[in-house]
């Protein structure tokens, strides 16, 4: 699916109270090898999340190098690096696009259980995500993107976050 169509479908799901303030964007570096690119989310005019292929590849190289410095063989160094990148929310642009496309047919529960923090964050600002669920949601331990989007949604909906959550 073309990025413009995917973006429209994703944007159409954002709650009305936030739809005009949240933007999702993507760019491709046409002159780079394999046309790598970047994905980012803004709230207002401020960038709150950014991920892309070049960032992923450079971070992967650094983590593998660090693992190799501790004596890990090359294959093991890569095997140890992938969970580190996933925990940091560093991912390839193609992976983000694939997950965004798949999220269009997922329920809120499936989106909240997804390994990708972009999908979990978009679940929290999804129009299908009700106020009662918002009041009960506990973002502690979640990726910073999910926590930020949760805070923005609570403010927009006039919902007081649960006692257990971040304020």
Secondary structure, 3 states (H helix, E strand, C coil): CCHHHHHHHHHHHECCCCCCCEEEEEEECCCCHHHCEEEEEEECCEEEEEEEHHHHHHHHHHHHHHHHHCCCCHHHHHHHHHHHHHHHCCCCHHHHHHHHHHHCCCCHHHHHCCCCHHHHHHHHCECCCCHHHHHHCCCCCCCHHHHHHHHHHHHHHCCCCCCCCCC
